[in-house]
Amino acid sequence: MSEYKHILKKQREYFATGHIKDIEFRIDILNILKQNIKKYEDDISDALYKDLGKSKFESYATEIGITLSEIDYITSNLRKWAKPKKVKSPLFQFPAKSYIYKEPLGVVFIISPWNYPFQLTLEPLLGAVAAGNCAILTVSQKVPNTTEILEKIIKETFNENHVKFIPGGSTVSKELLREKFDYIFFTGSVNVGKKIMEAASKTLTPVTLELGGKSPTIVDKYADINIAAERIVWGKFLNCGQTCIAPDYVLVQKELKEKLIEKLKYYIEKFYGENPIESNDYPRIVNEDHFNKVSKLLLGGHIVHGGKTDKLDLYIEPTIMDDVSWNDNIMNQEIFGPILPILTYENIEDAINTINSHPKPLALYLFTDNEDIEKKVIKEVSYGGGCVNDTILHLSSSELPFGGVGSSGMGHYHGKASFDTFTHEKSIFKNSKSFDFNFRYPPYSKTALKLIKKVLK
């Protein structure tokens, strides 16, 4: 028996004991995880700095703090979510009763990426554990320091037959995907997502795919340009642009373009100084391969701000590009780096048509004070989720399910949605023995047909 088959076998045996189905156990183990995260907070921050150049503030705000907050939200609501739910029964089924029981799926596989390695490993795990599952985790090999601290925290929190962390990223994933899981949760690129789905189809395993794409930002003539520029710069250059829901490009109403560009320049300098390479708050590209990939995108279009690079430091300056078209290489792929192309449009219908002519994005951001335009964009454009007059922040709410649509992903999580993703809703119909409709049994008469037509109409 291979190592991975043995791990899966042990987890299935542990799941079969029913121990982890106990609600109080689930809450207790999540609280232990919370305490261990707090215990190693400095180590987590140090690891994220070594892997991605993140400041302590950014590490806490986007990785550690958001995870702690999610644990509190889940543990506060889990008893309510897990209760059997009584639902209405049709009148013709009287006096029967109907219920929905919540049960865990079994053993799940969570594959997380390198860009937010701490948060995007633990967020889906919280849902899996809250729902009563066993889990196997792996994270990208591109973040070795974060991998090390994650493995330490998982080992100190969980019995390995309950939750097992296996370093190795894509190498481990290829091997494990040959096995049969009860659910697969993947966060990463569209191309890898297709491979995950193909592998899952061979064992009929359900999947959640959290992918990405080119998330647009619309700035219309009714927007507060100052606020728009400030929040676009923050959202775009957070984590050096290596965010699946970062503003990928800006569609600005033509007459506002020059004013917006000047404001964007202003806030880049305000946030990161005249020389961002010296800023303690500006992260770095994850590795040389990704640096090379993103740097090539600087060759198309007209750079109106930034553009400097330092390969040894894995540094790419916050960059704004103008005179960009959809024929340019930068507009034919997700940028996933600190380059912001600016495109223009004449009216909101043009902007909507432009977005709708491309694959559905994971996020969309709209800056406007016109409620009619707000309603029009939300109604007529399909995308995973987004913000009006801000960027990124919809991701941080436990009340808002997060996920993609179309090629930007399938399924969703966060808060109750995480619990639901890893839960099977089992429908139960409980009938009475004291009363029955005899006309439902054969042989069927003409009277029975008339009665059923009255009941089911």
HELIX and SHEET records of a PDB file:
HELIX    1   1 GLU A    3  ALA A   16  1                                  14    
HELIX    2   2 HIS A   19  LYS A   21  5                                   3    
HELIX    3   3 ILE A   23  LYS A   39  1                                  17    
HELIX    4   4 GLU A   41  LEU A   52  1                                  12    
HELIX    5   5 LYS A   56  SER A   59  1                                   4    
HELIX    6   6 TYR A   60  ILE A   64  3                                   5    
HELIX    7   7 GLY A   65  ALA A   82  1                                  18    
HELIX    8   8 LEU A   91  GLN A   93  5                                   3    
HELIX    9   9 GLN A  119  ALA A  130  1                                  12    
HELIX   10  10 PRO A  144  THR A  157  1                                  14    
HELIX   11  11 SER A  170  LEU A  176  1                                   7    
HELIX   12  12 VAL A  190  SER A  201  1                                  12    
HELIX   13  13 ILE A  225  PHE A  237  1                                  13    
HELIX   14  14 LEU A  238  GLY A  241  5                                   4    
HELIX   15  15 LYS A  254  LEU A  256  5                                   3    
HELIX   16  16 LYS A  257  TYR A  272  1                                  16    
HELIX   17  17 PRO A  276  GLU A  278  5                                   3    
HELIX   18  18 GLU A  288  LYS A  296  1                                   9    
HELIX   19  19 LEU A  297  LEU A  299  5                                   3    
HELIX   20  20 ASN A  329  MET A  331  5                                   3    
HELIX   21  21 ILE A  348  ASN A  356  1                                   9    
HELIX   22  22 GLU A  371  GLU A  380  1                                  10    
HELIX   23  23 LEU A  393  SER A  396  5                                   4    
HELIX   24  24 GLY A  406  SER A  408  5                                   3    
HELIX   25  25 LYS A  416  THR A  421  1                                   6    
HELIX   26  26 ASN A  438  ARG A  440  5                                   3    
HELIX   27  27 LYS A  446  VAL A  455  1                                  10    
SHEET    1   A 3 LYS A  85  VAL A  87  0                                        
SHEET    2   A 3 LYS A  97  PRO A 104 -1                                        
SHEET    3   A 3 THR A 423  LYS A 430 -1                                        
SHEET    1   B 6 VAL A 163  PHE A 165  0                                        
SHEET    2   B 6 CYS A 134  VAL A 139  1                                        
SHEET    3   B 6 VAL A 107  SER A 112  1                                        
SHEET    4   B 6 TYR A 183  THR A 187  1                                        
SHEET    5   B 6 VAL A 207  GLU A 210  1                                        
SHEET    6   B 6 GLY A 409  MET A 410 -1                                        
SHEET    1   C 7 HIS A 302  HIS A 305  0                                        
SHEET    2   C 7 THR A 319  ASP A 322 -1                                        
SHEET    3   C 7 ILE A 339  TYR A 345  1                                        
SHEET    4   C 7 TYR A 249  GLN A 253  1                                        
SHEET    5   C 7 PRO A 216  VAL A 219  1                                        
SHEET    6   C 7 ALA A 363  PHE A 367  1                                        
SHEET    7   C 7 GLY A 385  VAL A 388  1                                        
SHEET    1   D 2 THR A 309  ASP A 310  0                                        
SHEET    2   D 2 TYR A 315  ILE A 316 -1                                        
SHEET    1   E 2 PHE A 402  GLY A 403  0                                        
SHEET    2   E 2 HIS A 412  TYR A 413 -1                                        
END                                                                             
